[in-house]
Amino acid sequence: MSTSAKDPVWLTLIGLGEDGLSGLSPAATRALEQAAFIAGGARHLALLGATKAQTMAWPAPIEAGVEAVLARRRQPTCVLASGDPFHYGVGAMLMRHLSANEMRCLPAPSAFSLICARLGWSQQDCALLSLHGRPLERLAPHLQPGARILALTWDGETPRKVAERLVALGMGRSRMIVCEAMGGPRERRIEFIATEFHGVADPLNTLAIEVVADRGARIMPLASGLPDDLFEHDSQITKREARAITLSTLAPRRGELLWDIGAGSGSISIEWMLRHPANRAIAIETRADRAARIGRNALELGVPDLRIVKGAAPLALAGLPTPDAIFIGGGGTDAGVLDDAFAALPDGGRLVVNAVTLETQAEIMRRHVAMGGALTKIEIARADPVGPFHGWRASMPLMQWSITKGETP
């Protein structure tokens, strides 16, 4: 590791397994012997045993202990973590306050590595999640037939809740394996199918799932344009086919932020976030009942981090972080909404407006003439029964205007 006089190494992050000191490398053992201060969970400190260093068990919340660690800058300090500190561990939290040159990391095998070694699964073929202190609905996008999922749970209740959810979704024959206290003398493996869950003894556990979907299981498609019935709504929803076209026009990219103005059921912002785990969205909705509904939809469909702003644009847009794209599904004729939305975009940002009413259509046609972009008419018709026969029932035509800021009219 390269260091400098300005940022000498003073902090060592050590991955500590259930086998305690016997599983440490010589370098980790030396760091602990030389440390003046050691921080870690109460379980880690118990595994460490007696030491001449001053010790601190992480307080709750754990962020409150970061200042105590930083106060030891320039003193030999160790932080103990489970397995790999940079895989759902304390490492990323500490690095928000440190230069990489100030620390070194000596990881142990992660819980994911250990469970794959026990089961003979290829880690790269598994979805890796943490449900520790996080909503278990995060599983939703990963529940695909044949999928293998590894989840950190670290409590005795989450495996039961996951089993119940699998049963409710029509995946009750899914195989579940709970590995308790891996890497130490208390290690135990429990295997069952979701319908036969019979409890977990040790709160220190990691869960493996092999998904088996029965006929009629509620499976979330991987394509844009989720079925409308996956969303709770009051008919204020961008319908499936139009939503797929709209997501294609918005063209989400990794880590981008969307403003969804007039969000209704939240279907556009939810699908935006489903395109990549790093994607973010803010749903702006005037009605309290719809805002609450958006929150329920976001949780149920696996994107609980969707931010919801209750209020009317353009006032509700003030102070929001700069978006990469904006979708306007409602309120396009309200004074200032289109102007303020377009002004908020950086160069290269995309604006997409869906217009159903003639008044909004007239407004975006005028702007298309003045500003350029693309104007598209979307007409969807479905076959419906007409007596003993069938006929086409057309939905209301939709006009879509899209423009990239900075493009030539």
C-alpha positions, 0 to 999 in steps of 0.5 A: 500500500502506498502511503504519504506523510500526510495520510499515514496508515493508522486504522486497520479493519479486521474481518473476524470470523466465528473461529476468533483469533485462531482464524486471523492472519499473522498481519491481523494478529500483529495489528491487534497486538500493537493497537491502542484502541479497538472498536467492534461489536460486543460479539467481536470483542468477546471473540477477541478476549483480553487485550491491553488496548482500550476497547469500545463496543459499537453504540446504537446507532453505530454511526455514533461510534465513528467519531470515537474512532476518528478521535484516535487518528494518528494512533494505532487503531483497529476496527473489528467486523464480520467477514469482509468489512467492505461487503455490507460491512462497516468499511463503507461507513468509515470511508465516508470520513477517511482517505484510503491511504489512512487505513488498510483492510484485512478481510476474512471470508464473508458470510456469502463466501462461506455459505457458497462453500458449504452449498457448492454454489457459485457466488457469481450466479447468486443475488447477494442481499442484506435484509439486516435492518432492511425491508424484506420486500427488497427480495421482490425483484430477485424472486425469479424461477430458479434463482439463487439468493443469499441474504444476510439476516442476523436475526431469528425472525427474518427467515420465518417472514421470508418463508411466509412471503414465499408461500403468499407469492406462490413459491412455497416449494422454494428451498431454504437453507439457514446457516447459523454461526458459520465458521465456528464451533456452533455452526449448524445448517437447517434445510427445509422448503418454505411451507415447512419452516420450523424455526431458527435457533441462532440469530447469527444466520445467513439465508440461502434461497433456491426459488421454485415457482408454482403455476400462478405464482406472482413473478415480477417480469424483468421487462419494462411495463409491469402488469397494471395489477401489480400496482395498487391504483385508483385508475391514475396510472400510466397503463402498461403499454404506455409505461413501457414506451415511456420508460424506453423514452426516459432511457434510464442509466445507472445511478440517475435520478428521476423526478416523477411529477404527478406520480399517481400510483408511482408506477413510472418512478418504481420501474425506473428504480427497478432498472438498476439498484443504483437508480433513484427517483422522487415521486411528487404527488399532490394528494395525500391518499395517492402519496401513501399508495405510492409508498405501499407500491414502492415497498411491495415491489422492492424499491423502498428507497423511493422518495415521496414528496407530497405537494404541487409542482412547481412549488414542490420542486424547490430544493430537490436535488438536480434530476437527470430526467423528468417525467410529467404525467399530470399537471402539465398545464399548471402554471410554471410546471413545464418551464420550471421542470425544464429549467431544473435539468442539466445539459443532456437531461431528458424531459418526457411529458405524457398528455391525455387531455386536449389542453395539455396536448395543445401545450406540448405541440406548441412547445415542440414547434418552439423547442424541438424534441420528438412528438409521438402519438400512442394509441392502444386498443384491446380486444373486448367481448361484444356479445358472442364476438370481440371488438377493439376497445380503444383507450384514450390516445396519448401524446408524448413529447420528449426533449433532451436539454441542449439539443438543437431544435 
